Amino acid sequence: EVTIEHYTNFQSEDYGRLACGMWVATEDGIYYDSDRGMRVYACAHPILPAERLKNIETGEEYIVIAFKRRGRWEQIEVKKTVIASANKIVQLADYGINVTSESAKALVRYLSDVEMQNDDYIKVSRSTSKLGWHGDDFLPYDSDIVFDSTSRFKSLFDAVNERGSYQVWLDHVRDIRKRGRFEALVMMAASFSSPLIQLTGQLPFFLDLYGETEGGKTVTLMLAASIWADPKDSKYIGDFKTTDTALEARADMLNNIPVILDDTSKVSQRIMTNFEAVVYDLCSGKGKSRSNKELGINRENHWHCCFLTNGERPLSSYVVQGGAMNRILEVECLSDVYEDPSATADLLKDNFGFAGKIFVEAVRERKDEVIEIYQGFRKKLERANVMQKQVASLAVILTADKLAEEIIFKDGVTISVEEAQKILTDHSELSDNMRCYEYLCDKVAMNKGRFDKDSNMEQWGVMKDDYVA
């Protein structure tokens, strides 16, 4: 291969020649000869800036560095400040790049020279650390926006992919739907509803599946996750053994894809002491404002997604105020939701991620229709004595259920409005006064001896006819 002066001469089909000025850049390394006749090495192997990424949320710029070790090209993504400082560029040694405190200054200068001399040639891409809608684009299904791989949720992003056979997944899920179990149908519909929350202008909500029996709560959560991502443990499905800040960051990253959290009994003590506030914050769709070390304000987290959870106790048993409860829809999981739960779980672990992409691509073309369907369901669900926030959330779920049946399953199985209404909570159940009254009635019923003057127990009051004093 012909060697061209003042250009990189690396053997690569993916990376073209870049102007490099005074540097000699070959497979044997990168160097220049100084005026004193000394050879100054920047790196002992090929390395170059391959792409610039502009984060659309923060405006920060990142650089993709390509380098070749042991005959193989690799890429890493770092902040521009890393390659702009001799003190920081030595961090690249952690990725296998040959840089020391001695060669750091030369490598900074070489990368800067190449970037400046090829400003029009090096590709500039938009990047983001958030999945979901970006205008009409939906990450990760549209490739003109690059995911910011410096995000601490890189592994979560990697879980949102396709594997196995769509037809195998579809056939098995159709068999599950034929059984008509509300638990499975509503959890799948809620999972599909997550991208519609932003389109319909609604707030995030919780859908909680609770029950003490081994009826298949975790398998149902895996079923909902398999629409978008890898449902295996610690891949896409998270848990409550974390902090409220981490939950915010997770919701911010997933953005329009459902946040799925297993087993509410694992709520960490830090969240448990302030669980109502966590529910409020997550359902507000916006994180707390936090200052940075320069005393400015960090980018606020924000999201439009649903939260799918399960546990032995209802999620509402962890909260007291009605305002938090009307953001939660609860479904009791009875026994035998699946004929063979373990077989379903094994199949979902090997076949996942197709339905979400197909659903989003179809919905993108039907945005106006989505709003019409949603408004129709909302009118059917509204009653005088039910919570309007719950009505709005359930209407989004039923909209997604109808669309998923038309776009994907085509099996005639949908959730009826009458069946869905059963999970709505009456105003009276959320009234603090009514709940206090029921609490007192329960206490009296469990302690009748304390209201009987003939008993030798400590007396709490007097019971006469249907009244207690």
Residue pairs with C-beta under 8 A, 6 or more apart in sequence:
1 9
1 11
3 9
3 26
4 17
6 19
6 20
6 21
6 22
7 17
7 18
7 19
7 20
7 25
8 15
8 17
8 18
8 20
8 25
8 46
8 48
8 114
9 17
9 25
9 26
9 27
10 25
10 26
10 27
10 46
10 48
10 68
11 27
12 46
12 68
12 73
14 66
14 73
15 48
15 50
15 66
15 73
16 121
18 48
18 114
18 117
18 118
18 121
18 122
19 114
19 117
19 118
20 30
20 110
20 113
20 114
20 117
21 113
21 117
22 32
22 113
23 30
23 31
23 32
23 42
23 110
23 113
23 114
24 30
24 31
24 32
25 46
25 48
25 110
26 46
27 45
27 46
27 68
29 41
29 42
29 43
29 44
29 45
30 41
30 42
30 43
30 46
30 47
30 110
31 39
31 40
31 41
31 42
32 39
32 40
33 39
33 40
34 40
40 106
41 103
41 106
42 103
42 106
42 107
42 109
42 110
43 67
43 97
43 98
43 99
43 103
43 107
43 110
44 98
45 67
45 68
45 69
45 97
45 98
46 67
46 68
47 65
47 66
47 67
47 68
47 97
47 107
47 111
48 65
48 66
48 67
48 111
48 114
49 63
49 64
49 65
49 66
49 83
49 111
49 114
49 115
49 118
49 122
50 64
50 65
50 66
50 75
50 122
50 123
51 63
51 64
51 122
51 123
51 124
51 125
52 61
52 62
52 63
52 64
52 115
52 122
52 123
52 124
52 125
53 61
53 62
53 63
53 64
53 77
53 124
53 125
53 126
53 127
53 146
53 148
54 60
54 61
54 124
54 125
54 126
54 127
55 61
55 62
55 127
55 128
55 129
55 148
56 126
56 127
56 128
56 134
56 145
57 128
57 129
57 130
57 299
58 299
60 79
60 80
61 79
61 80
62 77
62 78
62 79
62 80
62 127
62 148
62 150
63 77
63 78
63 79
63 80
63 83
63 115
64 75
64 76
64 77
65 75
65 76
65 77
65 78
65 83
65 92
65 97
65 111
66 73
66 74
66 75
67 73
67 74
67 76
67 96
67 97
68 74
69 96
69 97
69 98
74 95
74 96
76 92
76 95
76 97
77 148
77 149
77 150
78 91
78 92
78 150
79 150
81 88
82 88
82 89
82 91
82 92
83 89
83 92
83 107
83 108
83 111
83 112
84 108
84 112
85 108
86 101
86 104
86 105
86 108
87 104
89 99
89 104
89 107
89 108
90 99
90 100
90 101
90 104
92 99
93 99
93 100
99 107
115 122
125 144
125 145
125 146
126 144
126 145
126 146
127 145
127 146
127 147
127 148
128 134
128 139
128 145
128 146
128 147
128 148
129 147
129 148
129 150
129 151
129 153
129 252
129 253
130 139
130 252
130 253
130 255
131 139
131 140
131 147
131 157
131 160
131 253
131 254
131 255
131 256
131 257
132 138
132 139
132 195
132 198
132 254
132 255
132 256
132 257
132 304
132 305
133 195
133 198
133 199
133 255
133 256
134 142
134 145
136 364
137 144
137 145
138 195
138 256
138 360
138 364
139 145
139 147
140 147
140 157
140 160
140 161
141 357
141 360
141 361
147 157
149 157
151 157
151 253
152 249
153 249
153 250
153 253
155 235
156 236
156 250
156 253
156 254
157 253
159 229
159 230
159 235
159 236
160 228
160 229
160 230
160 236
160 257
160 353
161 229
161 230
161 353
162 352
162 353
162 354
162 357
163 230
163 350
163 351
163 352
163 353
164 350
164 351
164 352
165 351
166 351
166 354
166 355
168 347
168 351
169 226
169 347
169 348
169 351
169 352
169 354
169 355
170 354
170 355
170 408
170 409
172 344
172 347
172 351
173 188
173 223
173 409
174 409
174 411
176 184
176 223
176 338
176 344
177 184
177 185
177 409
177 411
177 413
178 411
178 413
179 337
179 339
180 413
181 337
182 331
182 415
182 419
183 209
183 215
183 216
183 220
183 331
183 333
183 334
183 337
184 216
184 220
184 223
184 337
184 338
185 401
185 413
185 414
185 415
186 207
186 331
186 397
186 401
186 415
186 420
186 423
187 207
187 209
187 220
187 221
187 223
187 224
187 308
187 331
188 223
188 224
188 227
188 401
188 404
189 397
189 398
189 400
189 401
189 404
189 415
190 207
190 224
190 258
190 306
190 308
190 397
190 400
191 224
191 225
191 227
191 228
191 258
191 260
191 306
191 308
192 227
192 355
192 356
192 359
192 400
192 401
192 403
192 404
193 306
193 396
193 397
193 399
193 400
193 401
194 256
194 257
194 258
194 305
194 306
195 256
195 257
195 359
195 360
195 363
196 363
196 370
196 374
196 396
196 399
196 400
196 403
197 203
197 204
197 256
197 304
197 305
197 306
197 396
198 256
198 304
199 363
199 367
199 370
199 371
200 370
200 371
200 374
200 395
200 396
200 399
202 304
202 392
202 393
202 396
203 283
203 284
203 285
203 327
203 389
203 392
203 393
204 251
204 282
204 283
204 284
204 285
204 303
204 304
204 305
204 306
204 307
204 327
205 283
205 306
205 307
205 327
205 328
205 329
205 389
205 390
205 393
205 396
206 279
206 282
206 283
206 306
206 307
206 308
206 309
206 315
206 327
206 328
206 329
207 306
207 307
207 308
207 309
207 328
207 329
207 330
207 331
207 393
207 397
208 264
208 309
208 310
208 311
208 314
208 315
208 316
208 328
208 329
208 330
208 331
209 217
209 220
209 221
209 308
209 309
209 310
209 331
209 332
209 333
210 217
210 264
210 310
210 311
210 312
210 313
210 314
210 315
210 330
210 331
210 332
210 333
211 217
211 312
211 332
211 333
211 334
212 312
213 333
213 334
213 335
214 335
214 341
215 333
215 334
215 335
215 336
215 337
216 333
216 336
216 337
216 338
216 341
216 344
217 310
217 311
217 333
218 262
218 263
218 310
218 345
219 337
219 338
219 341
219 344
219 345
219 348
220 310
220 333
220 337
221 231
221 237
221 260
221 262
221 308
221 310
222 231
222 237
222 344
222 345
222 348
222 349
223 231
223 344
223 348
224 258
224 260
224 308
225 231
225 236
225 237
225 258
225 260
225 348
225 352
226 348
226 351
226 352
226 353
226 355
227 352
227 353
227 355
227 356
227 359
228 236
228 257
228 258
228 352
228 353
228 355
228 356
229 235
229 236
229 257
229 352
229 353
229 356
230 236
230 349
230 352
230 353
231 237
231 348
231 349
231 352
232 349
236 260
237 260
237 261
237 262
238 250
238 259
238 260
238 261
238 262
239 261
239 262
239 263
239 266
240 261
240 263
240 264
240 266
240 267
240 268
240 271
241 266
241 267
241 268
242 268
242 271
243 268
243 270
243 271
244 270
244 271
244 274
244 277
244 278
244 281
247 259
247 271
247 278
247 282
248 281
248 282
248 287
248 288
248 301
249 301
250 259
251 259
251 282
251 287
251 301
251 303
251 305
251 307
252 287
252 301
252 302
252 303
254 303
254 305
255 303
255 304
255 305
256 303
256 304
256 305
257 305
257 356
258 305
258 306
258 307
258 308
259 282
259 305
259 306
259 307
259 308
260 307
260 308
260 309
261 307
261 308
261 309
262 309
262 310
263 310
263 311
264 309
264 310
264 311
264 313
264 315
264 318
265 311
265 312
265 313
267 275
267 318
271 278
272 318
275 318
275 319
276 319
276 320
276 321
276 324
279 315
279 319
279 324
279 327
279 328
280 323
280 324
280 327
281 287
281 288
282 307
283 307
283 327
285 302
285 303
285 304
286 300
286 301
286 302
287 300
287 301
287 302
288 300
289 297
289 298
289 300
290 297
290 298
291 297
291 298
292 298
306 393
306 396
309 315
310 333
314 330
315 328
315 330
316 325
316 328
316 330
319 325
319 328
321 432
322 430
322 431
322 432
325 425
325 430
326 387
326 389
326 390
326 425
326 430
327 389
327 390
327 393
329 390
329 393
329 394
329 397
329 423
329 424
330 423
331 423
338 344
355 404
355 408
358 407
358 408
359 403
359 404
359 407
359 408
362 403
362 407
363 370
363 403
363 407
366 403
370 399
370 403
373 399
373 402
373 403
374 395
374 396
374 399
375 395
377 394
377 395
377 398
377 399
377 402
377 417
378 391
378 392
378 395
380 417
381 391
381 394
381 395
381 398
381 417
381 420
381 421
381 424
382 388
382 391
383 421
383 424
385 426
385 427
385 428
386 421
386 424
386 425
386 426
386 427
387 424
387 425
387 427
387 430
390 424
390 425
391 424
394 420
394 421
394 423
394 424
397 415
397 420
398 415
398 417
398 420
401 414
401 415
402 414
405 411
405 412
405 413
405 414
428 434
429 435
444 451
444 463
444 468
447 460
448 463
449 455
449 457
450 457
450 458
450 459
450 460
450 461
451 459
451 460
451 461
451 462
451 463
451 468
452 463
453 459
453 462
461 468
461 469
462 468
462 469
463 469
